[in-house]
Amino acid sequence: MSAATSVEDILLGHVLDGRRRGRGGGGVDGRLGTPAERRTRALLRNAGGPRSWQSVVKRIAGGSARTPQELKRLLDYVAREEGVQSTWCNLAGYERDFDPARTGRTAEFWSSTWTGAPKRGHADHIVLSFPRGTDPEQAERIARDWGQAVFGSGEFGDVWRYVAALHKDTDHVHAHFVVDKHGIEQGRFLSICRHAELNFDVMRELHAEISQSHGLNILASSRLSRGIIENPPRQSEIRMAQGTGNTTPPAPPPMSEAERECRLEALQGFAHDYASLGELAGLAAVASPEAGATSFLNRLAAALGASATALSHGVPLMPDLSLHAEGDAAARIEAARGVMIASASEAWDAIRAMEPSAERVDLERSFAEQARSSLRLAPENLLLAEHARAAERADDPYHNATLASLARLDREMREGPSLDVGLRAALAHVREEVGERLMALFSAREDDLRAAGTSVEEMVARFAAPERSEGQLVAWRQQPTPEAQVLWRETERDLGRDIDAALRGLDLSPALSEAMARDQLLSSERHLRLSQVPALEALVDRLQETLRPEHLDRVRSGDLAPLTEQVRDPALRAAVAHEIKNEGDFGPASTVGHWADLARSQQRAAELGARERGAEREAGYEL
C-alpha cells in the first residue's frame, strides 16, 4: 500500500462506489436533454435574463500544475482560511469535507499516478463564479452539486479527483476546483475543449440547470444567441487594463467581413427561433390559469417577439428584465404545458361522456381544431397528436366526397361573405334534403346504432362532417368486446355503401354542381386522375348529355367558347374541356395536381386584381 493512500481512501472508495450521486453514464443528453431542448431553454431564459446573470466558468490561465510542488501551492491557495466559506473534495469518487492540512499528502498521492508531460499540466484550475449578491450557502450547495456532476459522476467518460473551495472574498462569490486530470476509473485524461463531450458550454449549462434546481435563476447562452456579434475582449487585455487602472473596456478583437456576414446570417436563425417560441409562449398563456395581458407568459411572449425583431435587424435583444425575478421561463412554459395537457384530457373525457348527439360530434371537431393549434406546445402528447391529424380518406369509412364537398362549401359560406344568394339557397336546400335521406337511412338501424353507443342524429353528423380526426375514429371504434368492434367496423363500411345509394338522384343546380366540382378538384389528392373526381366527372357527363353535338365537336377541337355559359370558373372549364376532348387519356395533364395548381393560380390573380381595384377606389382614381 502506498504511504500516500489512506485506509479511508481505499475502504470508502470501494464501499461507497455505488452511492456516488448521478452515476449512470447519461452524458450531455442524459442530463441536459437534446441540443434542441438545450437551445430552447437558453432562448426562453434570454428573453428575461440580465447579462450579469450569465454563468461564468473558466480555466485559470497559468493555473495548471505540472509537479507535486506546484500542485501543493495551488491547493494551499484554494484551501486557505482567509475568505473561504468551505472546502471539500472528491478523492475516490465520492464527496467529503477536505482538511487543508492534507494538501501536501494529496499532492503526493495524485502525482504518484502521473505519467508523461502534458502541455497544460496534470491538474486544472477551474473557477465557477456566481452573480453579485448570491447567498454563499446557496452558492456552496450549487457548487458541490456541480463539481459532482461534472467531475465525480462518471457521465463524461471517467471520474476525476478534485479539491474545491468556495471563496467569498470578492464581490462575486466563486468556487475554485483543482482537478486531477488523470481519471481514477478508466484512466482517461481530462480534456476540456470545444469538440469534446465535456466543454465549457456544457459546464455552463450544467451550472445553470443545477442553479435552477436550487432556486437561483442563472443563464447559460451564447453571445450570438443574445445578438452580440463582436468577439469578447481578450482576458489578457482585460487584466492589463485592470492593472493600469484603465476603466475603459478594451476593444474587441478584429473580425473579418466573411465572419461578420456568417454571424449576421446566424442571427436570422435565432430570430426565427425567438419568433416561434413567442408563439408557443402565447399558446401557453392561453392554457395557464394566470390570465391577463400582464401575466408572466404574455409578457414572455411579448419579450420573445421583441427579441425576434431585434435580432432580425442585427441588433442585440432587449429582454424584459422583470421576468427574471419571477422564475425560470422554461419551467413556467413546462408548467403551463402540463396544465394544457391535463385540461385537454379532461375536456376529451367530458365530451365522450356526453349522450350521443350531433352536438357531441361538433364538440369533437372543435377539440380537433384546438389540438392542431396546441400540438406545437406538446408534440409528443398522443391525445393531441391523434386529434390534430385528419384521417386519411382511404382509412376513413365515413368519408363521402359529396357530403364532404357540401360541408366545406357550407363552412366557406358561413365564414366568408358570399355574393351568390342563389348558390347559398341551393346549398341550404340540398343539405336539408341530404339530412332527411340520411336520417331515414340510419333510422332503419337505430337499434344497432344504440347498441354501439351512438344514435341516428350522431351518425348523420359524423358522415356530414368535412373530415374526421384519427382520434375520433379511434374513439368511435371502441366497443366492449373484440367481436363487437369487428362487427361495428363492418357496419361502418356497410353504411358508407348505403349512403352512396341514398344520395343518387340529388337535384343539384348547375351553380352548385360547379362549386362542388371545383371544391373536389382543389381538395382531392394530386395523383388522382380527373375522372376519379366524382363531382367533376358528373359535370362532364351532364355537359355531354346537354350540349349539342356540334358544340361538343368544337370543344374537342380546342374551342372552349361553348362551355363559357355552362362553366363559369376558367380553370374548371379548362379541366372539363380536357376530359371531354381527351377521354381515356392517362398522361400527366389528366391528374388533379395540374388543374388544381391552375385553379389556385387564377384565384390568387383574381384576389390580387380585386385588391388593386379596391385600392384605386379608395384613392379616388376610379371614374
Legacy VTK file of the C-alpha trace (Angstrom):
# vtk DataFile Version 3.0
C-alpha trace
ASCII
DATASET POLYDATA
POINTS 623 float
0.000 0.000 0.000
1.377 3.433 -0.894
2.164 5.688 2.043
0.035 8.369 0.412
-3.033 6.110 0.266
-5.066 6.003 3.441
-7.284 3.166 4.605
-10.147 5.643 4.447
-9.466 6.304 0.767
-9.424 2.628 -0.159
-12.276 1.461 2.055
-14.692 4.283 1.381
-13.780 4.352 -2.282
-14.833 0.716 -2.549
-17.822 0.606 -0.211
-19.400 3.855 -1.376
-18.795 3.276 -5.080
-22.483 2.598 -5.730
-23.567 5.615 -3.693
-21.948 8.262 -5.874
-24.550 10.743 -6.927
-25.530 10.989 -10.552
-23.874 7.813 -11.839
-25.301 6.277 -14.963
-23.290 7.424 -17.970
-26.049 9.679 -19.257
-23.611 12.244 -20.618
-24.789 15.564 -22.003
-28.107 14.355 -23.419
-28.902 12.442 -20.235
-28.534 15.491 -18.007
-29.307 18.408 -20.279
-31.535 16.911 -22.970
-31.154 17.075 -26.723
-29.391 20.005 -28.432
-32.790 21.362 -29.480
-34.094 21.236 -25.899
-30.958 22.946 -24.595
-31.218 25.691 -27.210
-34.897 26.246 -26.413
-34.250 26.635 -22.684
-31.439 29.084 -23.322
-33.501 31.297 -25.633
-36.500 31.304 -23.295
-34.309 32.427 -20.419
-32.567 35.017 -22.588
-35.869 36.850 -23.060
-35.856 37.871 -19.405
-32.268 37.407 -18.340
-29.858 40.196 -17.367
-26.388 39.793 -18.788
-24.940 39.846 -15.264
-26.705 36.559 -14.514
-24.878 34.620 -17.206
-22.958 31.618 -15.917
-19.189 32.093 -15.694
-16.962 29.011 -15.819
-13.330 29.499 -16.748
-9.943 27.863 -16.594
-7.367 29.996 -14.801
-4.564 30.876 -17.193
-1.309 29.546 -15.806
-3.206 27.750 -13.055
-2.302 24.213 -14.059
0.113 22.060 -12.077
2.968 20.061 -13.601
4.798 18.980 -10.449
3.804 17.941 -6.918
5.218 21.214 -5.629
3.078 23.304 -7.996
0.041 21.245 -7.073
0.635 21.780 -3.341
0.981 25.541 -3.810
-2.262 25.564 -5.805
-4.095 23.503 -3.177
-2.753 25.729 -0.401
-4.118 28.795 -2.205
-7.539 27.262 -2.803
-7.907 25.829 0.716
-6.550 28.869 2.557
-8.506 30.121 5.547
-8.956 33.771 4.529
-12.300 34.450 2.850
-13.161 30.770 2.440
-16.716 29.604 3.102
-15.927 25.885 2.991
-13.576 23.330 1.466
-14.432 19.859 0.195
-13.033 17.173 -2.053
-13.778 14.108 -4.126
-10.739 11.866 -3.891
-12.193 8.441 -4.588
-15.418 9.127 -6.455
-17.432 10.412 -3.510
-17.608 13.805 -1.834
-16.480 14.737 1.669
-15.036 17.723 3.517
-11.362 18.465 2.933
-8.812 19.190 5.618
-6.472 21.996 4.436
-3.681 20.308 6.389
-3.752 17.450 3.860
-2.665 19.471 0.826
0.854 18.008 0.846
-0.389 14.468 1.252
-2.963 14.961 -1.503
-0.361 16.412 -3.871
1.931 13.444 -3.225
-0.897 10.941 -3.749
-2.147 12.481 -7.002
1.303 12.918 -8.508
2.165 9.279 -7.813
-0.140 8.289 -10.684
1.016 10.932 -13.172
2.763 9.877 -16.354
4.062 11.852 -19.306
4.388 15.613 -19.625
1.052 17.056 -20.835
1.241 20.537 -22.329
-1.246 22.024 -19.858
-0.069 20.063 -16.877
-1.542 17.233 -14.845
-4.066 19.308 -12.895
-6.502 22.029 -13.947
-7.701 25.057 -12.012
-11.370 25.817 -12.786
-13.385 28.696 -11.312
-17.179 28.694 -11.054
-18.476 32.231 -10.473
-21.857 33.432 -9.194
-23.729 36.718 -9.729
-23.185 39.540 -7.286
-25.339 39.165 -4.178
-25.656 35.367 -4.278
-26.003 33.829 -0.819
-22.760 31.924 -0.019
-24.578 28.926 1.455
-26.758 28.626 -1.638
-23.687 29.005 -3.852
-21.912 26.261 -1.904
-24.778 23.810 -2.405
-24.796 24.540 -6.119
-21.012 24.288 -6.421
-20.951 20.941 -4.619
-23.600 19.508 -6.940
-21.889 20.998 -9.978
-18.497 19.501 -9.129
-20.049 16.102 -8.562
-21.992 16.310 -11.842
-19.009 17.384 -13.931
-16.064 15.544 -12.407
-17.451 12.959 -9.991
-20.464 11.456 -11.741
-18.683 9.378 -14.358
-21.071 10.694 -17.008
-18.330 12.258 -19.117
-16.094 9.257 -19.621
-14.432 8.913 -16.220
-14.271 10.138 -12.620
-11.683 12.787 -11.798
-10.484 13.699 -8.309
-10.780 17.285 -7.203
-10.419 19.628 -4.273
-12.842 22.556 -4.142
-13.423 25.626 -2.020
-15.980 28.418 -2.016
-14.418 31.863 -1.696
-16.406 34.908 -0.610
-13.622 37.480 -0.515
-14.726 39.334 -3.673
-17.912 40.963 -4.971
-18.775 37.697 -6.672
-18.901 34.520 -4.619
-16.934 31.899 -6.543
-15.780 28.306 -6.215
-12.300 27.026 -7.083
-11.841 23.471 -8.364
-8.408 21.892 -8.597
-8.890 18.775 -10.708
-6.523 15.854 -11.223
-6.781 15.251 -14.963
-5.981 11.524 -14.685
-9.223 9.521 -14.408
-9.455 7.103 -11.492
-11.707 4.503 -13.147
-10.904 4.365 -16.862
-7.588 6.177 -16.764
-8.857 8.776 -19.241
-7.105 12.104 -19.366
-9.435 15.054 -18.784
-9.622 17.237 -21.874
-11.938 20.239 -21.752
-12.162 21.663 -25.251
-14.724 22.815 -27.794
-15.046 19.488 -29.609
-15.038 17.222 -26.536
-18.209 15.973 -24.860
-17.191 17.949 -21.784
-16.606 21.552 -22.817
-17.151 24.939 -21.247
-20.583 25.356 -22.854
-21.727 22.104 -21.235
-20.201 23.128 -17.913
-22.026 26.471 -18.045
-25.317 24.786 -18.917
-24.902 22.378 -16.011
-24.212 25.372 -13.779
-27.467 26.975 -14.961
-29.579 23.823 -14.622
-28.266 22.947 -11.166
-28.712 26.558 -10.061
-32.314 26.492 -11.285
-32.946 23.397 -9.173
-31.682 25.352 -6.162
-33.854 28.384 -6.914
-31.151 30.549 -8.490
-32.078 31.787 -11.960
-28.692 31.625 -13.694
-28.490 31.666 -17.504
-26.172 29.908 -19.937
-26.411 31.058 -23.535
-24.065 32.065 -26.319
-23.262 35.676 -27.110
-24.622 35.216 -30.620
-27.990 34.000 -29.310
-28.224 37.323 -27.466
-27.496 39.278 -30.634
-23.877 40.073 -29.743
-21.780 39.697 -32.874
-18.430 41.069 -31.722
-15.817 38.817 -30.145
-15.305 39.303 -26.397
-12.176 41.213 -25.350
-9.160 39.043 -24.622
-8.674 38.189 -20.952
-5.039 39.255 -21.142
-6.066 42.730 -22.318
-8.726 42.972 -19.607
-6.170 42.092 -16.922
-3.712 44.580 -18.385
-6.332 47.343 -18.326
-7.268 46.499 -14.752
-3.620 46.525 -13.743
-3.123 50.036 -15.100
-6.367 51.343 -13.594
-7.925 51.927 -17.013
-11.724 51.762 -16.699
-12.351 51.816 -20.458
-13.101 48.291 -21.722
-10.554 47.069 -24.261
-11.659 46.901 -27.887
-12.881 43.528 -29.142
-10.536 41.563 -31.396
-10.955 42.304 -35.111
-13.278 40.198 -37.244
-13.221 39.505 -40.974
-16.120 40.612 -43.150
-16.783 36.996 -44.087
-17.101 36.032 -40.425
-19.336 39.022 -39.743
-21.649 38.043 -42.598
-21.747 34.476 -41.317
-22.747 35.639 -37.843
-25.369 38.033 -39.172
-26.871 35.140 -41.090
-26.884 33.023 -37.922
-28.742 35.840 -36.156
-31.633 35.359 -38.562
-31.895 31.744 -37.431
-32.045 32.844 -33.811
-34.633 35.494 -34.741
-36.821 32.794 -36.285
-36.469 30.660 -33.151
-37.403 33.575 -30.890
-40.497 34.231 -33.021
-41.550 30.570 -32.833
-41.020 30.477 -29.076
-43.072 33.652 -28.758
-45.967 31.862 -30.423
-45.531 28.903 -28.063
-45.483 31.231 -25.063
-48.724 32.731 -26.341
-50.260 29.252 -26.506
-49.001 28.521 -23.008
-50.521 31.785 -21.782
-53.924 30.638 -23.000
-53.545 27.338 -21.142
-52.224 28.951 -17.976
-54.626 29.752 -15.117
-52.862 33.113 -14.829
-54.819 35.455 -17.090
-54.365 38.987 -18.350
-52.068 40.874 -20.689
-49.603 41.447 -17.838
-49.313 37.767 -16.924
-45.836 36.251 -16.939
-46.396 34.164 -20.066
-47.981 37.006 -22.028
-45.062 39.263 -21.136
-42.681 36.445 -22.050
-44.396 36.106 -25.437
-44.005 39.853 -25.992
-40.332 39.755 -24.957
-39.628 36.851 -27.302
-41.339 38.698 -30.138
-39.282 41.817 -29.421
-36.123 39.694 -29.359
-37.019 38.213 -32.739
-37.483 41.697 -34.182
-34.211 42.958 -32.712
-32.107 40.070 -33.981
-33.741 40.173 -37.402
-32.360 43.732 -37.658
-28.929 42.617 -36.467
-29.033 44.311 -33.062
-28.817 42.780 -29.550
-32.032 41.570 -27.985
-33.906 43.689 -25.454
-35.007 41.343 -22.645
-37.843 42.103 -20.258
-35.791 42.128 -17.067
-38.907 41.995 -14.900
-39.353 38.359 -15.935
-36.094 37.218 -14.361
-37.230 37.777 -10.790
-40.389 35.728 -11.364
-38.648 32.439 -12.021
-37.425 30.228 -14.811
-39.206 30.918 -18.103
-38.575 27.374 -19.318
-40.097 25.931 -16.143
-43.124 28.222 -16.417
-43.689 27.112 -20.008
-43.382 23.486 -18.922
-45.877 24.024 -16.099
-48.372 25.625 -18.488
-47.794 22.758 -20.885
-48.688 20.294 -18.139
-51.849 22.248 -17.343
-52.812 22.272 -21.013
-52.327 18.507 -21.379
-54.344 17.807 -18.241
-57.106 20.170 -19.383
-57.199 18.573 -22.825
-57.501 15.096 -21.353
-60.261 16.247 -19.014
-62.125 18.001 -21.835
-61.971 14.952 -24.099
-63.218 12.657 -21.341
-66.113 15.055 -20.723
-67.018 15.114 -24.420
-67.012 11.342 -24.687
-69.142 11.090 -21.524
-71.943 13.056 -23.212
-75.032 11.391 -24.581
-74.734 10.550 -28.308
-75.761 13.601 -30.325
-74.813 15.887 -33.183
-73.566 18.340 -30.559
-71.026 15.790 -29.343
-69.618 15.438 -32.873
-69.401 19.219 -33.166
-67.505 19.430 -29.870
-65.165 16.690 -31.070
-64.471 18.765 -34.178
-63.753 21.825 -32.023
-61.427 19.712 -29.886
-59.531 18.644 -33.019
-59.099 22.278 -34.083
-57.746 23.164 -30.645
-55.442 20.136 -30.742
-53.933 21.320 -34.023
-53.073 24.703 -32.534
-51.874 23.245 -29.210
-49.782 20.404 -30.601
-46.729 22.627 -31.012
-46.625 23.058 -27.255
-46.790 19.290 -26.620
-45.813 17.477 -29.843
-45.241 14.149 -28.077
-48.704 14.014 -26.486
-50.592 11.114 -28.054
-54.085 12.509 -27.431
-53.351 15.843 -29.096
-51.413 14.203 -31.933
-54.275 11.826 -32.779
-56.807 14.637 -32.893
-54.531 17.048 -34.740
-54.181 14.626 -37.661
-57.049 14.321 -40.093
-57.789 10.719 -41.002
-56.618 9.613 -44.434
-59.556 9.210 -46.775
-58.569 5.640 -47.564
-58.767 4.819 -43.841
-61.918 6.829 -43.130
-65.109 4.767 -43.558
-67.167 7.931 -43.016
-65.710 9.811 -45.971
-68.085 10.577 -48.804
-66.937 13.017 -51.484
-70.381 14.569 -51.964
-71.047 15.065 -48.251
-67.546 16.444 -47.690
-67.947 18.988 -50.501
-71.316 20.137 -49.210
-69.845 20.562 -45.712
-66.830 22.525 -46.950
-68.992 24.799 -49.092
-71.318 25.408 -46.158
-68.377 26.279 -43.914
-66.918 28.570 -46.565
-70.169 30.479 -46.875
-70.544 30.753 -43.111
-67.011 32.019 -42.560
-66.746 34.329 -45.582
-69.097 36.643 -47.445
-70.856 35.230 -50.469
-72.486 37.414 -53.111
-74.224 34.455 -54.754
-77.535 34.326 -52.923
-78.841 31.684 -55.307
-75.943 29.347 -54.593
-76.405 29.821 -50.862
-80.093 28.929 -51.129
-79.383 25.903 -53.322
-76.780 24.646 -50.873
-79.124 25.023 -47.907
-81.871 23.160 -49.762
-79.612 20.263 -50.763
-78.107 19.908 -47.295
-81.588 19.758 -45.818
-82.599 17.069 -48.298
-79.401 15.125 -47.628
-80.072 15.280 -43.890
-83.542 13.842 -44.378
-82.225 10.998 -46.528
-79.531 10.122 -44.009
-81.981 10.234 -41.113
-84.248 7.811 -42.955
-81.319 5.532 -43.786
-79.957 5.356 -40.238
-83.373 5.103 -38.586
-83.716 1.652 -40.100
-80.714 0.563 -37.986
-81.446 2.556 -34.850
-81.177 -0.451 -32.525
-77.748 -1.395 -33.901
-76.544 2.181 -33.505
-77.770 2.401 -29.927
-76.017 -0.862 -29.073
-72.778 0.576 -30.468
-73.041 3.667 -28.243
-74.246 6.150 -30.839
-77.502 7.468 -32.283
-79.167 8.332 -35.574
-78.511 12.072 -35.155
-74.888 11.489 -34.213
-74.258 9.230 -37.209
-75.690 11.866 -39.539
-73.290 14.408 -38.035
-70.344 12.015 -38.341
-70.897 11.396 -42.045
-71.841 15.009 -42.811
-68.580 16.461 -41.435
-65.942 17.562 -43.977
-63.300 15.396 -42.277
-62.645 13.428 -39.132
-59.577 13.199 -36.932
-57.721 9.978 -36.247
-58.676 10.402 -32.603
-62.368 10.484 -33.467
-62.142 7.248 -35.436
-60.287 5.569 -32.569
-62.947 6.679 -30.077
-65.861 5.671 -32.301
-64.466 2.183 -32.793
-64.152 1.439 -29.083
-66.567 -1.368 -28.266
-66.996 -3.637 -25.220
-65.532 -6.743 -26.885
-63.254 -7.511 -29.842
-66.169 -9.225 -31.567
-68.337 -6.129 -31.176
-65.518 -3.995 -32.534
-65.217 -6.143 -35.669
-68.982 -6.069 -36.129
-69.069 -2.284 -35.802
-66.341 -1.834 -38.410
-68.377 -3.918 -40.818
-71.415 -1.775 -40.005
-69.453 1.404 -40.763
-68.442 0.065 -44.170
-71.985 -1.086 -44.966
-73.418 2.301 -44.049
-70.875 4.013 -46.283
-72.034 1.948 -49.251
-75.684 2.568 -48.377
-75.058 6.326 -48.367
-73.763 6.217 -51.939
-77.087 4.728 -52.991
-79.111 7.128 -50.837
-77.501 10.182 -52.436
-78.211 9.183 -56.010
-80.609 11.450 -57.817
-79.889 14.597 -55.806
-81.225 17.629 -57.645
-78.164 19.877 -57.884
-78.370 23.255 -59.581
-75.697 23.991 -62.229
-74.064 26.561 -59.936
-73.894 24.095 -57.042
-72.608 21.315 -59.316
-69.826 23.614 -60.492
-68.983 24.706 -56.942
-68.762 21.090 -55.794
-66.609 20.132 -58.772
-64.198 22.971 -58.057
-64.089 22.096 -54.354
-63.262 18.467 -55.085
-60.659 19.478 -57.661
-58.864 21.565 -55.028
-59.204 19.062 -52.186
-58.512 15.752 -53.953
-55.137 14.040 -53.851
-52.854 15.331 -56.581
-52.052 11.959 -58.120
-55.698 11.094 -58.872
-56.969 11.297 -62.431
-59.651 13.848 -63.236
-62.051 11.002 -63.952
-61.696 9.967 -60.279
-63.134 13.279 -59.038
-66.858 12.451 -58.677
-68.349 15.935 -58.983
-66.124 16.806 -61.944
-66.994 13.587 -63.714
-70.704 14.212 -63.057
-70.338 17.693 -64.548
-68.636 16.262 -67.641
-71.386 13.652 -68.033
-74.099 16.302 -67.742
-72.489 18.527 -70.364
-72.012 15.629 -72.760
-75.729 14.946 -72.450
-76.936 18.557 -72.720
-74.545 20.158 -75.223
-75.425 19.952 -78.882
-73.208 17.606 -80.948
-71.655 20.460 -82.935
-70.756 22.244 -79.686
-69.125 19.083 -78.350
-67.126 18.838 -81.573
-65.929 22.414 -81.107
-64.825 21.620 -77.557
-62.981 18.509 -78.753
-61.199 20.642 -81.341
-59.974 23.031 -78.626
-62.661 25.743 -78.717
-63.894 26.404 -75.160
-66.489 29.000 -76.155
-69.455 26.571 -75.940
-68.561 25.980 -72.276
-68.405 29.647 -71.271
-72.034 29.859 -70.213
-72.040 26.365 -68.757
-68.922 26.570 -66.518
-68.010 29.975 -65.111
-64.696 29.110 -63.436
-61.888 29.310 -66.066
-59.688 26.584 -64.561
-62.601 24.211 -64.053
-63.793 24.968 -67.587
-60.380 24.005 -68.949
-60.380 20.773 -66.915
-63.861 19.869 -68.177
-62.809 20.575 -71.764
-59.751 18.383 -71.291
-61.918 15.499 -70.103
-64.348 15.890 -72.997
-61.524 16.116 -75.512
-59.166 13.526 -74.058
-61.407 10.791 -72.731
-59.213 7.861 -71.726
-56.026 9.969 -71.568
-53.698 8.809 -68.759
-50.948 11.410 -69.222
-49.697 13.880 -66.567
-52.178 16.526 -67.719
-55.029 14.227 -66.681
-54.067 14.269 -62.990
-55.686 16.501 -60.399
-52.491 18.301 -59.392
-52.010 20.050 -62.739
-55.501 21.542 -62.788
-55.647 22.296 -59.068
-52.489 24.398 -59.418
-54.067 26.248 -62.332
-57.212 26.935 -60.293
-55.204 28.269 -57.349
-53.095 30.500 -59.598
-56.166 32.005 -61.205
-57.772 32.506 -57.797
-54.694 34.358 -56.497
-54.641 36.531 -59.611
-58.321 37.363 -59.160
-57.811 38.250 -55.484
-54.832 40.457 -56.339
-56.832 42.238 -59.008
-59.703 42.795 -56.587
-57.340 44.317 -54.006
-55.802 46.622 -56.594
-59.220 47.778 -57.771
-60.228 48.389 -54.172
-57.100 50.462 -53.596
-57.844 52.531 -56.694
-61.371 53.242 -55.488
-60.077 54.320 -52.081
-57.557 56.635 -53.748
-60.266 58.168 -55.909
-58.810 57.075 -59.218
-61.830 55.194 -60.460
-64.176 57.256 -62.673
LINES 1 624
623 0 1 2 3 4 5 6 7 8 9 10 11 12 13 14 15 16 17 18 19 20 21 22 23 24 25 26 27 28 29 30 31 32 33 34 35 36 37 38 39 40 41 42 43 44 45 46 47 48 49 50 51 52 53 54 55 56 57 58 59 60 61 62 63 64 65 66 67 68 69 70 71 72 73 74 75 76 77 78 79 80 81 82 83 84 85 86 87 88 89 90 91 92 93 94 95 96 97 98 99 100 101 102 103 104 105 106 107 108 109 110 111 112 113 114 115 116 117 118 119 120 121 122 123 124 125 126 127 128 129 130 131 132 133 134 135 136 137 138 139 140 141 142 143 144 145 146 147 148 149 150 151 152 153 154 155 156 157 158 159 160 161 162 163 164 165 166 167 168 169 170 171 172 173 174 175 176 177 178 179 180 181 182 183 184 185 186 187 188 189 190 191 192 193 194 195 196 197 198 199 200 201 202 203 204 205 206 207 208 209 210 211 212 213 214 215 216 217 218 219 220 221 222 223 224 225 226 227 228 229 230 231 232 233 234 235 236 237 238 239 240 241 242 243 244 245 246 247 248 249 250 251 252 253 254 255 256 257 258 259 260 261 262 263 264 265 266 267 268 269 270 271 272 273 274 275 276 277 278 279 280 281 282 283 284 285 286 287 288 289 290 291 292 293 294 295 296 297 298 299 300 301 302 303 304 305 306 307 308 309 310 311 312 313 314 315 316 317 318 319 320 321 322 323 324 325 326 327 328 329 330 331 332 333 334 335 336 337 338 339 340 341 342 343 344 345 346 347 348 349 350 351 352 353 354 355 356 357 358 359 360 361 362 363 364 365 366 367 368 369 370 371 372 373 374 375 376 377 378 379 380 381 382 383 384 385 386 387 388 389 390 391 392 393 394 395 396 397 398 399 400 401 402 403 404 405 406 407 408 409 410 411 412 413 414 415 416 417 418 419 420 421 422 423 424 425 426 427 428 429 430 431 432 433 434 435 436 437 438 439 440 441 442 443 444 445 446 447 448 449 450 451 452 453 454 455 456 457 458 459 460 461 462 463 464 465 466 467 468 469 470 471 472 473 474 475 476 477 478 479 480 481 482 483 484 485 486 487 488 489 490 491 492 493 494 495 496 497 498 499 500 501 502 503 504 505 506 507 508 509 510 511 512 513 514 515 516 517 518 519 520 521 522 523 524 525 526 527 528 529 530 531 532 533 534 535 536 537 538 539 540 541 542 543 544 545 546 547 548 549 550 551 552 553 554 555 556 557 558 559 560 561 562 563 564 565 566 567 568 569 570 571 572 573 574 575 576 577 578 579 580 581 582 583 584 585 586 587 588 589 590 591 592 593 594 595 596 597 598 599 600 601 602 603 604 605 606 607 608 609 610 611 612 613 614 615 616 617 618 619 620 621 622
